[in-house]
Amino acid sequence: MRGASVWAGLLGVEKALVDEVVLDPDEEVIVCSVRPRKGERNRCGVCRRRCPGYDGGEGVRRWRALDLGTVRAVVEAESPRVRCRDHGVVVAAVPWARHGAGHTRYFDDTVAWLAVACSKTTVTQLMRIGWRTVGGIVKRVCADVDAVTDRFAGLRRIGIDEISYKKGHKYLTVVVDHDTGTLVWAAPGRDRATLTGFFDALGAERSQALTHVSGDGAEWIGHVVAKHAPQAVLCADPFHVVAWATQCLDDVRREVWNQIRRQPGGTVPGGSRVGLRYQMSRGDAKTIQRSRWALWKNPEDLTANQVDKLAWIAKTSPRLHRAYLLKEGLRHVFKIKGEQGKTALHCWLGWAQRCRIPAFVALGRKIKRHLPAIHAALDHGLSNGLIESVNTKIRLITRIAFGFKDPNALIALAMLTLGGYRPPLPGRN
Ligand SMILES: [Zn+2]
């Protein structure tokens, strides 16, 4: 056929011969009939080894290709089966698509690139596919990346974390490289068996090379690390310790808010259990409710409005303000790190013990239990920001990937986005 190589190039069909290109007017799609080149025929779909033919399989089938302008395009070919000595009777490999895929390799690669770079709506509308199809594609592309990259090379300091998805009903265990800030491993579940899977994948030799492992202080992490990498120093992730304090602060905020809300007539007498100095109204309860962000944010990131809100809290609810200062004090400990940080933490523990806020008294006790791991984090100056930013990004991906229904698709998207090996667009170097 004349111009066959032009069509092959346009459709991204490599190592194949183009027989015919027609526009199917009923379906408004360009159909390109192809055959693999001689050397590409009769290869196992799994291992791509040459093997004897078995039968015609399901006959002619189609693979969705990249659109040509505004028109959809498909590649059409025979889909015979072969008998592989390792994989039995399987559909023969085709050079233009991954095994088991309903799309060409270029189509898959483009979707994977878009899924990492764009919103869900952009990907599904531009490529005219469902979001679950995107999930299947990112899994295939990620498997290809995994086959040729060594994600564990030079791993020394790692952070182990759990991320919730499906509205907090399910969990992923994730492992992040502290030195590069990349995601190196993830799996569904959060228990000893899940984490053991990571050390199995890492292997004994590389497990022995780990110097520091940080986590949220969970017992199951400590247990598995002690077994597989006993030489590694177990550190508490500063990010999690500060998050504990933020949680306590939120408990106090809610408690104060509920106290004001429940008072008949909308006011509370001064000097009540929540430590309010003077009468507060129901309107104040609203303001307390809305002060959440002002209380959570780092002081340097506050807006003028939020600074005002904090000043108002300091005046009207000394107890809530004290809780805020306790949270900030703990954050400061990890900011200064080292011996200074340890001294500051010692002072902080005394303060927490005397603060008369049950949530923070309990937090003080919890921190004392984890003191060796927290001291280790201060000694080794583990960065808080890096892990926190990876953590935030994974949480964002779990929300975007919600519709995948398959945790492995979610993991694949996270690995492609944060694993340091982003899929390239086809046809560019
Ligand atoms: Zn095979």
Residues whose N, C-alpha, C, O or C-beta is under 5 A from the ligand:
A	BS01	ZN	C44 V46 C47 C84 D86 H87
